[in-house]
Amino acid sequence: MRVELSKVNIMTKPKKGMSTFEREMKNPRFKRAFEKSYKEFLLSELLIAIMEEDELSVRDLAKDVGLSLLLFKKFVLANKMI
């Protein structure tokens, strides 16, 4: 028996379902928490990039932004753990 290729759908498109991330972002509490933590993460990445680019130590950058060394380290390190 010969099957005509035109009748066989070899390349079917998968049904577009929502990813876990998309489903979670529909939850307002999750979305708020994600957006807050993501902004903090981006800020810590920016600070680290500044330190690397300008060859600044954590101590020097903390002094430049007017934060205590302890608070600055806590912020940068806490967001690196995410």
Sequence and secondary structure as in RCSB ss.txt:
>XXXX:A:sequence
MRVELSKVNIMTKPKKGMSTFEREMKNPRFKRAFEKSYKEFLLSELLIAIMEEDELSVRDLAKDVGLSLLLFKKF
VLANKMI
>XXXX:A:secstr
    GGG   S        HHHHHHTSHHHHHHHHHHHHHHHHHHHHHHHHHHHT  HHHHHHHHT  HHHHHHH
HHHHHT 
